[in-house]
Amino acid sequence: MSEEKDKKANQKQLNIELDEATAQGTYSNLAIINHSASEFVVDFVNIMPGAPKSKVKSRIILTPQHAKRLLKALGDNINRFEQAHGEIKDYDKPPIPLNFGPTGQA
């Protein structure tokens, strides 16, 4: 009986590979979210100060069910983060263009 449980547990396991390029990640300081009746589209953008335009760095397309699971998972993780590190300060409207401080001179 124990072998049967082990087999079932192993069958449910999913191995996920992460290549080096993906493991580096992509920085984003803006997310733009759109949806239709069948999917949510999240575009991740990196806006740099002084740059007249920016490009979408990554696009994730989710089913409504997965979008809702992501919302819950993010909420759970934000709660744990705030319990460990204090409340995350937020603004009503993020400043655009983002200002990283005074412009340096060379």
N, CA, C and O atoms as CSV, one atom per row, in Angstrom:
chain,resi,resn,atom,element,x,y,z
A,1,MET,N,N,0.820,-1.198,0.000
A,1,MET,CA,C,0.000,0.000,0.000
A,1,MET,C,C,0.864,1.262,0.000
A,1,MET,O,O,0.516,2.256,-0.638
A,2,SER,N,N,1.972,1.221,0.704
A,2,SER,CA,C,2.875,2.364,0.762
A,2,SER,C,C,3.482,2.652,-0.606
A,2,SER,O,O,3.651,3.813,-0.980
A,3,GLU,N,N,3.812,1.598,-1.354
A,3,GLU,CA,C,4.375,1.778,-2.696
A,3,GLU,C,C,3.376,2.471,-3.612
A,3,GLU,O,O,3.755,3.297,-4.442
A,4,GLU,N,N,2.097,2.130,-3.461
A,4,GLU,CA,C,1.053,2.736,-4.282
A,4,GLU,C,C,0.959,4.238,-4.012
A,4,GLU,O,O,0.816,5.028,-4.945
A,5,LYS,N,N,1.036,4.632,-2.749
A,5,LYS,CA,C,0.990,6.049,-2.393
A,5,LYS,C,C,2.201,6.780,-2.951
A,5,LYS,O,O,2.079,7.902,-3.443
A,6,ASP,N,N,3.373,6.148,-2.877
A,6,ASP,CA,C,4.588,6.755,-3.415
A,6,ASP,C,C,4.474,6.954,-4.922
A,6,ASP,O,O,4.887,7.986,-5.449
A,7,LYS,N,N,3.906,5.954,-5.622
A,7,LYS,CA,C,3.726,6.057,-7.071
A,7,LYS,C,C,2.808,7.228,-7.414
A,7,LYS,O,O,3.103,8.009,-8.319
A,8,LYS,N,N,1.693,7.348,-6.688
A,8,LYS,CA,C,0.739,8.423,-6.947
A,8,LYS,C,C,1.366,9.783,-6.660
A,8,LYS,O,O,1.148,10.738,-7.405
A,9,ALA,N,N,2.136,9.873,-5.591
A,9,ALA,CA,C,2.802,11.134,-5.258
A,9,ALA,C,C,3.795,11.515,-6.346
A,9,ALA,O,O,3.884,12.685,-6.719
A,10,ASN,N,N,4.543,10.544,-6.859
A,10,ASN,CA,C,5.517,10.810,-7.913
A,10,ASN,C,C,4.845,11.198,-9.227
A,10,ASN,O,O,5.376,12.017,-9.976
A,11,GLN,N,N,3.677,10.613,-9.513
A,11,GLN,CA,C,2.969,10.929,-10.748
A,11,GLN,C,C,2.466,12.371,-10.744
A,11,GLN,O,O,2.352,12.979,-11.808
A,12,LYS,N,N,2.165,12.928,-9.577
A,12,LYS,CA,C,1.649,14.285,-9.479
A,12,LYS,C,C,2.766,15.329,-9.470
A,12,LYS,O,O,2.493,16.524,-9.582
A,13,GLN,N,N,4.009,14.896,-9.339
A,13,GLN,CA,C,5.134,15.817,-9.288
A,13,GLN,C,C,5.439,16.356,-10.685
A,13,GLN,O,O,5.449,15.605,-11.660
A,14,LEU,N,N,5.684,17.646,-10.769
A,14,LEU,CA,C,5.997,18.290,-12.035
A,14,LEU,C,C,7.399,18.870,-11.950
A,14,LEU,O,O,7.684,19.689,-11.076
A,15,ASN,N,N,8.267,18.450,-12.848
A,15,ASN,CA,C,9.621,18.986,-12.895
A,15,ASN,C,C,9.637,20.185,-13.830
A,15,ASN,O,O,9.225,20.089,-14.986
A,16,ILE,N,N,10.115,21.307,-13.324
A,16,ILE,CA,C,10.164,22.536,-14.107
A,16,ILE,C,C,11.622,22.927,-14.287
A,16,ILE,O,O,12.369,23.038,-13.315
A,17,GLU,N,N,12.022,23.136,-15.539
A,17,GLU,CA,C,13.394,23.531,-15.835
A,17,GLU,C,C,13.478,25.049,-15.965
A,17,GLU,O,O,12.543,25.703,-16.427
A,18,LEU,N,N,14.610,25.589,-15.552
A,18,LEU,CA,C,14.857,27.020,-15.633
A,18,LEU,C,C,16.224,27.226,-16.269
A,18,LEU,O,O,17.253,26.968,-15.645
A,19,ASP,N,N,16.230,27.699,-17.530
A,19,ASP,CA,C,17.523,27.902,-18.196
A,19,ASP,C,C,18.187,29.177,-17.672
A,19,ASP,O,O,17.550,29.992,-17.004
A,20,GLU,N,N,19.472,29.335,-17.984
A,20,GLU,CA,C,20.248,30.451,-17.436
A,20,GLU,C,C,19.701,31.816,-17.847
A,20,GLU,O,O,19.639,32.728,-17.023
A,21,ALA,N,N,19.310,31.964,-19.093
A,21,ALA,CA,C,18.803,33.258,-19.569
A,21,ALA,C,C,17.520,33.643,-18.832
A,21,ALA,O,O,17.356,34.796,-18.433
A,22,THR,N,N,16.620,32.690,-18.653
A,22,THR,CA,C,15.375,32.962,-17.946
A,22,THR,C,C,15.642,33.216,-16.469
A,22,THR,O,O,14.981,34.055,-15.857
A,23,ALA,N,N,16.597,32.505,-15.893
A,23,ALA,CA,C,16.926,32.658,-14.471
A,23,ALA,C,C,17.436,34.062,-14.160
A,23,ALA,O,O,17.308,34.525,-13.027
A,24,GLN,N,N,18.013,34.746,-15.155
A,24,GLN,CA,C,18.491,36.115,-14.939
A,24,GLN,C,C,17.331,37.065,-14.651
A,24,GLN,O,O,17.513,38.071,-13.964
A,25,GLY,N,N,16.158,36.761,-15.161
A,25,GLY,CA,C,14.988,37.593,-14.930
A,25,GLY,C,C,14.999,38.849,-15.785
A,25,GLY,O,O,15.979,39.142,-16.470
A,26,THR,N,N,13.900,39.583,-15.737
A,26,THR,CA,C,13.756,40.842,-16.452
A,26,THR,C,C,13.193,41.858,-15.485
A,26,THR,O,O,12.145,41.622,-14.884
A,27,TYR,N,N,13.867,42.987,-15.321
A,27,TYR,CA,C,13.403,44.031,-14.407
A,27,TYR,C,C,12.231,44.786,-15.027
A,27,TYR,O,O,12.234,45.091,-16.220
A,28,SER,N,N,11.238,45.081,-14.205
A,28,SER,CA,C,10.086,45.851,-14.649
A,28,SER,C,C,9.672,46.804,-13.535
A,28,SER,O,O,9.650,46.424,-12.364
A,29,ASN,N,N,9.343,48.050,-13.900
A,29,ASN,CA,C,8.812,48.983,-12.910
A,29,ASN,C,C,7.426,49.493,-13.315
A,29,ASN,O,O,6.923,50.477,-12.773
A,30,LEU,N,N,6.826,48.798,-14.279
A,30,LEU,CA,C,5.467,49.120,-14.702
A,30,LEU,C,C,4.828,47.878,-15.312
A,30,LEU,O,O,5.447,47.189,-16.124
A,31,ALA,N,N,3.599,47.598,-14.921
A,31,ALA,CA,C,2.835,46.500,-15.519
A,31,ALA,C,C,1.547,47.086,-16.088
A,31,ALA,O,O,0.858,47.860,-15.423
A,32,ILE,N,N,1.234,46.715,-17.307
A,32,ILE,CA,C,0.003,47.148,-17.966
A,32,ILE,C,C,-0.849,45.904,-18.171
A,32,ILE,O,O,-0.401,44.927,-18.771
A,33,ILE,N,N,-2.079,45.946,-17.670
A,33,ILE,CA,C,-2.941,44.763,-17.697
A,33,ILE,C,C,-4.177,45.043,-18.541
A,33,ILE,O,O,-4.862,46.046,-18.344
A,34,ASN,N,N,-4.451,44.149,-19.478
A,34,ASN,CA,C,-5.659,44.189,-20.301
A,34,ASN,C,C,-6.309,42.813,-20.245
A,34,ASN,O,O,-5.660,41.822,-19.908
A,35,HIS,N,N,-7.591,42.762,-20.576
A,35,HIS,CA,C,-8.253,41.457,-20.582
A,35,HIS,C,C,-9.365,41.415,-21.621
A,35,HIS,O,O,-9.907,42.437,-22.043
A,36,SER,N,N,-9.673,40.193,-22.008
A,36,SER,CA,C,-10.832,39.913,-22.857
A,36,SER,C,C,-11.693,38.930,-22.071
A,36,SER,O,O,-11.435,38.677,-20.895
A,37,ALA,N,N,-12.696,38.387,-22.707
A,37,ALA,CA,C,-13.549,37.411,-22.025
A,37,ALA,C,C,-12.801,36.114,-21.730
A,37,ALA,O,O,-13.199,35.360,-20.842
A,38,SER,N,N,-11.722,35.848,-22.466
A,38,SER,CA,C,-11.057,34.551,-22.322
A,38,SER,C,C,-9.627,34.607,-21.804
A,38,SER,O,O,-9.043,33.563,-21.515
A,39,GLU,N,N,-9.037,35.820,-21.678
A,39,GLU,CA,C,-7.646,35.871,-21.226
A,39,GLU,C,C,-7.286,37.219,-20.616
A,39,GLU,O,O,-7.919,38.238,-20.889
A,40,PHE,N,N,-6.255,37.193,-19.788
A,40,PHE,CA,C,-5.640,38.393,-19.234
A,40,PHE,C,C,-4.258,38.515,-19.858
A,40,PHE,O,O,-3.532,37.528,-19.979
A,41,VAL,N,N,-3.901,39.729,-20.252
A,41,VAL,CA,C,-2.585,39.984,-20.831
A,41,VAL,C,C,-1.871,40.977,-19.917
A,41,VAL,O,O,-2.371,42.074,-19.667
A,42,VAL,N,N,-0.698,40.583,-19.420
A,42,VAL,CA,C,0.100,41.444,-18.551
A,42,VAL,C,C,1.393,41.777,-19.289
A,42,VAL,O,O,2.208,40.898,-19.567
A,43,ASP,N,N,1.565,43.060,-19.601
A,43,ASP,CA,C,2.790,43.536,-20.243
A,43,ASP,C,C,3.675,44.169,-19.178
A,43,ASP,O,O,3.229,45.035,-18.425
A,44,PHE,N,N,4.930,43.734,-19.118
A,44,PHE,CA,C,5.895,44.271,-18.167
A,44,PHE,C,C,6.838,45.204,-18.911
A,44,PHE,O,O,7.421,44.837,-19.932
A,45,VAL,N,N,6.980,46.426,-18.380
A,45,VAL,CA,C,7.753,47.479,-19.025
A,45,VAL,C,C,8.814,47.979,-18.046
A,45,VAL,O,O,8.605,47.972,-16.833
A,46,ASN,N,N,9.948,48.411,-18.582
A,46,ASN,CA,C,11.000,49.039,-17.791
A,46,ASN,C,C,11.145,50.465,-18.301
A,46,ASN,O,O,11.673,50.693,-19.390
A,47,ILE,N,N,10.670,51.433,-17.503
A,47,ILE,CA,C,10.751,52.842,-17.885
A,47,ILE,C,C,12.012,53.431,-17.262
A,47,ILE,O,O,12.209,53.341,-16.050
A,48,MET,N,N,12.856,54.029,-18.080
A,48,MET,CA,C,14.083,54.653,-17.590
A,48,MET,C,C,13.940,56.171,-17.661
A,48,MET,O,O,13.347,56.693,-18.605
A,49,PRO,N,N,14.481,56.884,-16.667
A,49,PRO,CA,C,14.351,58.346,-16.659
A,49,PRO,C,C,15.054,58.964,-17.866
A,49,PRO,O,O,16.143,58.549,-18.263
A,50,GLY,N,N,14.398,59.957,-18.425
A,50,GLY,CA,C,14.984,60.658,-19.559
A,50,GLY,C,C,14.778,59.973,-20.894
A,50,GLY,O,O,15.051,60.566,-21.938
A,51,ALA,N,N,14.303,58.741,-20.882
A,51,ALA,CA,C,14.062,58.022,-22.139
A,51,ALA,C,C,12.695,58.436,-22.676
A,51,ALA,O,O,11.710,58.393,-21.940
A,52,PRO,N,N,12.618,58.840,-23.950
A,52,PRO,CA,C,11.344,59.310,-24.490
A,52,PRO,C,C,10.303,58.207,-24.673
A,52,PRO,O,O,9.107,58.491,-24.731
A,53,LYS,N,N,10.744,56.960,-24.764
A,53,LYS,CA,C,9.793,55.855,-24.894
A,53,LYS,C,C,10.404,54.596,-24.296
A,53,LYS,O,O,11.592,54.550,-23.975
A,54,SER,N,N,9.570,53.584,-24.156
A,54,SER,CA,C,10.030,52.319,-23.600
A,54,SER,C,C,9.353,51.186,-24.346
A,54,SER,O,O,8.355,51.395,-25.036
A,55,LYS,N,N,9.899,49.984,-24.206
A,55,LYS,CA,C,9.341,48.809,-24.867
A,55,LYS,C,C,8.847,47.811,-23.834
A,55,LYS,O,O,9.337,47.769,-22.705
A,56,VAL,N,N,7.880,47.017,-24.233
A,56,VAL,CA,C,7.442,45.899,-23.399
A,56,VAL,C,C,8.596,44.899,-23.346
A,56,VAL,O,O,9.109,44.482,-24.384
A,57,LYS,N,N,8.998,44.521,-22.142
A,57,LYS,CA,C,10.110,43.584,-21.961
A,57,LYS,C,C,9.630,42.141,-21.893
A,57,LYS,O,O,10.354,41.214,-22.256
A,58,SER,N,N,8.396,41.964,-21.423
A,58,SER,CA,C,7.850,40.613,-21.304
A,58,SER,C,C,6.330,40.695,-21.322
A,58,SER,O,O,5.748,41.637,-20.784
A,59,ARG,N,N,5.697,39.720,-21.931
A,59,ARG,CA,C,4.229,39.646,-21.969
A,59,ARG,C,C,3.819,38.273,-21.472
A,59,ARG,O,O,4.311,37.251,-21.950
A,60,ILE,N,N,2.908,38.261,-20.503
A,60,ILE,CA,C,2.381,37.016,-19.959
A,60,ILE,C,C,0.883,36.985,-20.255
A,60,ILE,O,O,0.169,37.949,-19.979
A,61,ILE,N,N,0.415,35.876,-20.814
A,61,ILE,CA,C,-1.003,35.708,-21.132
A,61,ILE,C,C,-1.543,34.601,-20.240
A,61,ILE,O,O,-1.004,33.495,-20.204
A,62,LEU,N,N,-2.623,34.916,-19.518
A,62,LEU,CA,C,-3.191,33.985,-18.537
A,62,LEU,C,C,-4.676,33.768,-18.785
A,62,LEU,O,O,-5.364,34.650,-19.300
A,63,THR,N,N,-5.164,32.590,-18.416
A,63,THR,CA,C,-6.609,32.379,-18.392
A,63,THR,C,C,-7.165,33.159,-17.195
A,63,THR,O,O,-6.413,33.472,-16.272
A,64,PRO,N,N,-8.463,33.480,-17.190
A,64,PRO,CA,C,-9.033,34.166,-16.029
A,64,PRO,C,C,-8.808,33.392,-14.718
A,64,PRO,O,O,-8.570,33.998,-13.673
A,65,GLN,N,N,-8.882,32.061,-14.779
A,65,GLN,CA,C,-8.667,31.258,-13.574
A,65,GLN,C,C,-7.235,31.401,-13.064
A,65,GLN,O,O,-7.019,31.541,-11.860
A,66,HIS,N,N,-6.264,31.366,-13.962
A,66,HIS,CA,C,-4.871,31.516,-13.543
A,66,HIS,C,C,-4.591,32.935,-13.059
A,66,HIS,O,O,-3.795,33.129,-12.141
A,67,ALA,N,N,-5.238,33.930,-13.667
A,67,ALA,CA,C,-5.073,35.310,-13.210
A,67,ALA,C,C,-5.570,35.447,-11.771
A,67,ALA,O,O,-4.949,36.125,-10.952
A,68,LYS,N,N,-6.691,34.800,-11.476
A,68,LYS,CA,C,-7.231,34.872,-10.113
A,68,LYS,C,C,-6.311,34.153,-9.123
A,68,LYS,O,O,-6.121,34.623,-8.002
A,69,ARG,N,N,-5.741,33.018,-9.531
A,69,ARG,CA,C,-4.785,32.311,-8.666
A,69,ARG,C,C,-3.533,33.148,-8.433
A,69,ARG,O,O,-2.988,33.166,-7.330
A,70,LEU,N,N,-3.078,33.844,-9.483
A,70,LEU,CA,C,-1.914,34.716,-9.347
A,70,LEU,C,C,-2.214,35.851,-8.371
A,70,LEU,O,O,-1.376,36.190,-7.536
A,71,LEU,N,N,-3.401,36.435,-8.472
A,71,LEU,CA,C,-3.812,37.489,-7.546
A,71,LEU,C,C,-3.752,36.996,-6.104
A,71,LEU,O,O,-3.228,37.690,-5.233
A,72,LYS,N,N,-4.279,35.814,-5.852
A,72,LYS,CA,C,-4.264,35.246,-4.496
A,72,LYS,C,C,-2.836,34.969,-4.040
A,72,LYS,O,O,-2.475,35.284,-2.906
A,73,ALA,N,N,-2.022,34.380,-4.914
A,73,ALA,CA,C,-0.635,34.062,-4.549
A,73,ALA,C,C,0.159,35.336,-4.259
A,73,ALA,O,O,0.933,35.374,-3.303
A,74,LEU,N,N,-0.024,36.378,-5.072
A,74,LEU,CA,C,0.659,37.647,-4.817
A,74,LEU,C,C,0.197,38.252,-3.497
A,74,LEU,O,O,1.011,38.747,-2.717
A,75,GLY,N,N,-1.108,38.213,-3.249
A,75,GLY,CA,C,-1.643,38.734,-1.985
A,75,GLY,C,C,-1.059,38.013,-0.783
A,75,GLY,O,O,-0.653,38.648,0.190
A,76,ASP,N,N,-1.016,36.685,-0.847
A,76,ASP,CA,C,-0.439,35.893,0.249
A,76,ASP,C,C,1.029,36.254,0.465
A,76,ASP,O,O,1.468,36.423,1.603
A,77,ASN,N,N,1.782,36.372,-0.616
A,77,ASN,CA,C,3.209,36.684,-0.505
A,77,ASN,C,C,3.447,38.111,-0.024
A,77,ASN,O,O,4.382,38.351,0.740
A,78,ILE,N,N,2.630,39.053,-0.450
A,78,ILE,CA,C,2.761,40.430,0.034
A,78,ILE,C,C,2.471,40.486,1.527
A,78,ILE,O,O,3.171,41.175,2.269
A,79,ASN,N,N,1.444,39.767,1.974
A,79,ASN,CA,C,1.147,39.728,3.412
A,79,ASN,C,C,2.320,39.180,4.206
A,79,ASN,O,O,2.677,39.738,5.243
A,80,ARG,N,N,2.927,38.092,3.734
A,80,ARG,CA,C,4.089,37.521,4.435
A,80,ARG,C,C,5.267,38.490,4.428
A,80,ARG,O,O,5.958,38.635,5.437
A,81,PHE,N,N,5.499,39.156,3.289
A,81,PHE,CA,C,6.581,40.132,3.190
A,81,PHE,C,C,6.373,41.257,4.200
A,81,PHE,O,O,7.298,41.632,4.920
A,82,GLU,N,N,5.141,41.798,4.250
A,82,GLU,CA,C,4.861,42.912,5.157
A,82,GLU,C,C,4.949,42.495,6.619
A,82,GLU,O,O,5.344,43.300,7.462
A,83,GLN,N,N,4.594,41.269,6.935
A,83,GLN,CA,C,4.754,40.787,8.308
A,83,GLN,C,C,6.227,40.742,8.692
A,83,GLN,O,O,6.579,41.014,9.840
A,84,ALA,N,N,7.080,40.404,7.749
A,84,ALA,CA,C,8.516,40.295,8.029
A,84,ALA,C,C,9.234,41.640,7.947
A,84,ALA,O,O,10.184,41.875,8.694
A,85,HIS,N,N,8.790,42.536,7.040
A,85,HIS,CA,C,9.568,43.743,6.751
A,85,HIS,C,C,8.807,45.049,6.953
A,85,HIS,O,O,9.380,46.121,6.758
A,86,GLY,N,N,7.546,44.992,7.333
A,86,GLY,CA,C,6.754,46.207,7.486
A,86,GLY,C,C,5.951,46.512,6.233
A,86,GLY,O,O,6.152,45.917,5.174
A,87,GLU,N,N,5.040,47.453,6.389
A,87,GLU,CA,C,4.117,47.784,5.301
A,87,GLU,C,C,4.846,48.357,4.083
A,87,GLU,O,O,5.766,49.165,4.215
A,88,ILE,N,N,4.420,47.929,2.915
A,88,ILE,CA,C,4.935,48.473,1.659
A,88,ILE,C,C,4.190,49.777,1.402
A,88,ILE,O,O,2.960,49.796,1.339
A,89,LYS,N,N,4.933,50.854,1.256
A,89,LYS,CA,C,4.312,52.153,0.987
A,89,LYS,C,C,3.921,52.207,-0.491
A,89,LYS,O,O,4.667,51.758,-1.362
A,90,ASP,N,N,2.748,52.761,-0.752
A,90,ASP,CA,C,2.252,52.861,-2.120
A,90,ASP,C,C,1.721,54.264,-2.340
A,90,ASP,O,O,1.377,54.955,-1.381
A,91,TYR,N,N,1.652,54.691,-3.585
A,91,TYR,CA,C,1.052,55.975,-3.897
A,91,TYR,C,C,-0.241,55.735,-4.647
A,91,TYR,O,O,-0.457,54.676,-5.237
A,92,ASP,N,N,-1.114,56.769,-4.609
A,92,ASP,CA,C,-2.363,56.657,-5.363
A,92,ASP,C,C,-2.055,56.554,-6.848
A,92,ASP,O,O,-2.647,55.745,-7.563
A,93,LYS,N,N,-1.123,57.383,-7.303
A,93,LYS,CA,C,-0.716,57.392,-8.711
A,93,LYS,C,C,0.802,57.376,-8.759
A,93,LYS,O,O,1.439,58.263,-8.191
A,94,PRO,N,N,1.396,56.396,-9.421
A,94,PRO,CA,C,2.854,56.405,-9.522
A,94,PRO,C,C,3.328,57.573,-10.383
A,94,PRO,O,O,2.692,57.913,-11.381
A,95,PRO,N,N,4.449,58.187,-9.995
A,95,PRO,CA,C,4.952,59.302,-10.796
A,95,PRO,C,C,5.498,58.811,-12.132
A,95,PRO,O,O,6.385,57.958,-12.176
A,96,ILE,N,N,4.962,59.356,-13.213
A,96,ILE,CA,C,5.474,59.018,-14.545
A,96,ILE,C,C,5.809,60.331,-15.227
A,96,ILE,O,O,4.911,61.167,-15.324
A,97,PRO,N,N,6.991,60.586,-15.698
A,97,PRO,CA,C,8.056,59.590,-15.748
A,97,PRO,C,C,8.640,59.339,-14.365
A,97,PRO,O,O,8.638,60.216,-13.502
A,98,LEU,N,N,9.136,58.134,-14.176
A,98,LEU,CA,C,9.757,57.788,-12.910
A,98,LEU,C,C,11.012,58.630,-12.735
A,98,LEU,O,O,11.790,58.800,-13.674
A,99,ASN,N,N,11.202,59.149,-11.547
A,99,ASN,CA,C,12.349,60.006,-11.283
A,99,ASN,C,C,13.279,59.297,-10.318
A,99,ASN,O,O,12.892,58.988,-9.192
A,100,PHE,N,N,14.495,59.041,-10.752
A,100,PHE,CA,C,15.468,58.344,-9.924
A,100,PHE,C,C,16.395,59.319,-9.208
A,100,PHE,O,O,17.362,58.886,-8.581
A,101,GLY,N,N,16.129,60.615,-9.282
A,101,GLY,CA,C,16.979,61.601,-8.628
A,101,GLY,C,C,17.544,62.571,-9.641
A,101,GLY,O,O,17.206,62.524,-10.824
A,102,PRO,N,N,18.416,63.460,-9.163
A,102,PRO,CA,C,18.965,64.469,-10.067
A,102,PRO,C,C,19.836,63.852,-11.155
A,102,PRO,O,O,20.453,62.803,-10.965
A,103,THR,N,N,19.870,64.523,-12.289
A,103,THR,CA,C,20.679,64.057,-13.410
A,103,THR,C,C,22.151,64.281,-13.103
A,103,THR,O,O,22.546,65.365,-12.671
A,104,GLY,N,N,22.952,63.263,-13.325
A,104,GLY,CA,C,24.388,63.382,-13.079
A,104,GLY,C,C,25.092,64.066,-14.240
A,104,GLY,O,O,24.564,64.136,-15.350
A,105,GLN,N,N,26.283,64.565,-13.969
A,105,GLN,CA,C,27.082,65.190,-15.015
A,105,GLN,C,C,28.375,64.415,-15.180
A,105,GLN,O,O,28.928,63.894,-14.211
A,106,ALA,N,N,28.849,64.345,-16.405
A,106,ALA,CA,C,30.099,63.621,-16.662
A,106,ALA,C,C,31.221,64.585,-16.938
A,106,ALA,O,O,32.352,64.164,-17.177
